[in-house]
Amino acid sequence: MGEWSFLTNHARALLLIARDPDARLRDLAGALDVTERTAYGIVADLSEGGYVVKEKDGRRNRYHIQRRTVGEVLDLLARAETRKGSRSRGL
């Protein structure tokens, strides 16, 4: 059976941005295993949907999650992932 994930790349990108707002598109693309162009499209979709705010900081962009829209979902997903990681380490 091939690899699959319950979470879409958009949801995974939200989690990555929540963990590291300083992540570059290159970082997101690598973590998602997609091209930088695809990562750009995902971030653009999330920005247009009001889930992420892009802030210019010199030559870099910083991304901020709009907590009022998806914060609770991200918190739930992060807690579930933390529990999963603890179980796999035998904690």
C-alpha positions as CSV (number, residue, x, y, z in Angstrom):
1,M,0.0,0.0,0.0
2,G,1.3,3.5,-0.9
3,E,1.9,6.3,1.6
4,W,-0.9,8.6,2.4
5,S,-1.8,11.1,5.0
6,F,-5.1,12.1,6.6
7,L,-4.0,15.7,6.4
8,T,-3.8,17.7,3.1
9,N,-0.7,19.6,2.2
10,H,-2.6,22.8,3.2
11,A,-3.3,21.5,6.7
12,R,0.3,20.2,7.0
13,A,1.6,23.7,5.9
14,L,-0.6,25.3,8.6
15,L,1.0,23.1,11.2
16,L,4.5,23.9,9.9
17,I,3.9,27.6,9.9
18,A,2.4,27.5,13.4
19,R,5.6,25.8,14.6
20,D,8.0,28.0,12.7
21,P,6.7,31.4,11.4
22,D,10.2,32.1,10.1
23,A,10.1,29.1,7.7
24,R,10.9,30.0,4.1
25,L,9.0,28.7,1.2
26,R,12.0,26.5,0.5
27,D,11.7,25.0,4.0
28,L,7.9,24.4,3.6
29,A,8.5,22.8,0.2
30,G,11.1,20.5,1.6
31,A,8.9,19.5,4.6
32,L,5.9,18.9,2.4
33,D,7.9,17.2,-0.4
34,V,6.6,19.6,-3.0
35,T,8.1,22.1,-5.3
36,E,8.7,25.7,-4.1
37,R,6.1,26.8,-6.7
38,T,3.5,24.4,-5.2
39,A,4.4,25.7,-1.6
40,Y,3.9,29.2,-2.9
41,G,0.5,28.3,-4.2
42,I,-0.5,26.6,-0.9
43,V,0.6,29.7,1.1
44,A,-1.3,31.9,-1.3
45,D,-4.4,29.8,-0.9
46,L,-4.1,30.0,2.9
47,S,-3.6,33.7,2.7
48,E,-6.5,34.3,0.4
49,G,-8.7,32.1,2.7
50,G,-7.7,34.3,5.7
51,Y,-5.9,31.5,7.5
52,V,-2.4,32.9,7.2
53,V,-1.1,36.5,7.2
54,K,2.0,37.2,5.3
55,E,4.2,40.0,6.7
56,K,7.2,41.4,4.9
57,D,10.4,41.6,7.1
58,G,13.1,43.1,5.0
59,R,13.8,40.7,2.2
60,R,12.0,37.8,3.9
61,N,8.4,37.0,4.6
62,R,7.0,35.9,7.9
63,Y,3.8,34.0,8.1
64,H,1.3,34.2,11.0
65,I,-1.6,31.9,11.6
66,Q,-4.9,33.6,12.1
67,R,-5.7,31.9,15.4
68,R,-9.3,33.1,15.4
69,T,-9.9,31.0,12.4
70,V,-7.9,27.8,12.8
71,G,-6.1,28.1,16.1
72,E,-8.3,25.6,17.9
73,V,-7.9,23.0,15.1
74,L,-4.2,23.4,15.1
75,D,-4.0,23.1,18.8
76,L,-5.9,19.8,18.7
77,L,-3.8,18.5,15.9
78,A,-0.6,19.5,17.6
79,R,-1.7,17.8,20.9
80,A,-2.6,14.6,19.0
81,E,0.7,14.6,17.2
82,T,2.6,15.1,20.5
83,R,0.8,12.2,22.1
84,K,1.6,10.0,19.0
85,G,5.3,11.0,19.3
86,S,5.3,10.2,23.0
87,R,3.9,6.8,22.4
88,S,6.3,5.9,19.7
89,R,9.2,6.8,22.0
90,G,7.8,4.7,24.8
91,L,6.8,7.6,27.0
